[in-house]
């Protein structure tokens, strides 16, 4: 096992959040809409392709061709993220926050929502890595999945750090809080890896569960955001490029 590649796969999503948070140092306004749509479309393509080739297909293969672990895990992943969105603050890429009423400020809700949603994303990367460790798959799929999540995390980091700066906090403090929201991703992935040996019999379900969680994020968050506002094909083009890149990586390197 290439442990440097494992560390890279775990760290990439956090680096995406850090990069987005760093926008507070050189931008006064939000990420341009067209750039954001392109990033979200690209991330959607990568994550959909990774969910199929790196998670669902291996899940079915590990189950000896039995499709039921894939089906039940996939639906479980959707249900888990749906439950999280129902009981916790729910963030959109535009910065809009929905969820149960509370006395928290909008910025606190933003940070909490991003942190909560980042944890299962980190676990999904950990599951993909565990599948490579226990079943002979390469790490290419896990790294590509990490890349897709990282691209999605760029605007999320920005919509935490920039409002904090607008409220009077220093740029360094706004950047630090934005980064902290993403630190749970490598933690979630590492926890899955620590339990990798114990959960090996459950790997077909865990892989498909991670696929369901990723596809939920794409359907609920990313694709709707790419179509908001003035009509543009940027998100669609980004999706096609991301899907093609992930498919090529998984087929050529897997």
Order of alpha helices (4+ residues) and beta strands (2+ residues): alpha-alpha-alpha-alpha-beta-beta-alpha-alpha-alpha-alpha-alpha-alpha-alpha
